[in-house]
Amino acid sequence: MTWHPPSRPFERTCDCRCPTHHGRHRFTYNDSGCHCRITCATQPSTLLAAHAAFFLNYHGDLWSVPALAPDRFDWRHAAPVNTNTNPAATTVEQLLRAAAAELHQHVS
């Protein structure tokens, strides 16, 4: 029997040893005790920027999380990005969705 990875982030469990989410599904991105790594399996489509990271949540909506250090993020202040008023955010969301779809097609 061949194992196939789950196709959507919300089907994956946290694999980064976060004390709040490890081994569990992650539906809330701004838990105060969250210490998830930006490479956590619960958010596979992530774009790193200078002072933040942008990712798609389990609904496919764009979120941002501020960076504290190169490998640490302030999950308490993670929040959805309003793509209705920000053309750049709309572009980032579209690119992340396209990348996720392409990867899903070729990896699954």
N, C-alpha and C positions, 0 to 999 in steps of 0.2 A: 504494500500500500504506500502510495506517495503522499507526503504531507504537502499541502498547499497553504501558504500564509493567508490570513484573513485579508479581504480585499478593501476594507474600509478602516480608517483609524479607530472608530468607536468599537470595532470588533476586536481590537488588539488590547492586550493588557500592558500595564507599565512594566518596563524591563530595566529601569535605570536606578533601582534601589532607593527611590523616594520613600521617606518614612510614611507619607500619607497615602500614596497610590500603589506602591510596589505589588505586583501580581494581581492588581485589580483594574477594572475599566476606569477610565478617567473622563467624566462628563463635565466636570467643573474645572476650569483652568485657573481660577484665581483663589483657590483655597489658601488660607493663611499659612498652613503648615507644608505647603508644596515645595519640594526641592527638586522637581523633575529636571533632568538634563534636556537641553534643546534637541538632543538626538533620541528622546524617548519614543518608543514605538507608537505611542498614542497620538503623535503628531508628525507623521512622516513627511509632510510637505511644508518645509520651513525655509524662509528666506532670511538670512542674517544681514543686518544693516549695521551702521556704525554704533548706534546707541539703543538698538532694539532688534527684535526678531518678529517676523510676520509669519503667520501660519493659518491654516484652515482648520476650523473646529469640526466637530462631528456632524454638523449640518452643512458644512462646506462654506461657512461664512468666514470672512477675514478677521483675524484678531491680531493684536500686537502685544508684546510684553517688553518692558524696558530692561536693558542690560545693566547689571551691577558691576560686572567684570567680564573679561572675555569668555568665561565659561559658566557664569552665574547670572540668573535672571530673577527679577522681582515679580514673582507670580501673583502676589497680592494685588498688583496694579495691572495685571493683564486685562484687556478689555476689547470688545468688538470695535472695529474700525468702520466709521460711517462712509461707505463707498458712494452714497448718493451725492455727497458734496465734495468729494475729493477724487478728481480724475486719475491721479497717480495711484491711489489705493485701488481703484477699479482695475487698472492695468495690472497691478501686482496680484490681485485676486484672480483675474483671468489667466495670468501666467502660471500661478500655482495650480489652478484647476486643470489647465492643459497639461502641465508636467505630471500631475498625479494620474490623469487619465492615460497619458502615454506610458508611464511606468507600469501602471496596472495592466495595460494591454501586453506589454513585453515581458513582465516579470511573472505574472500569474499563470 
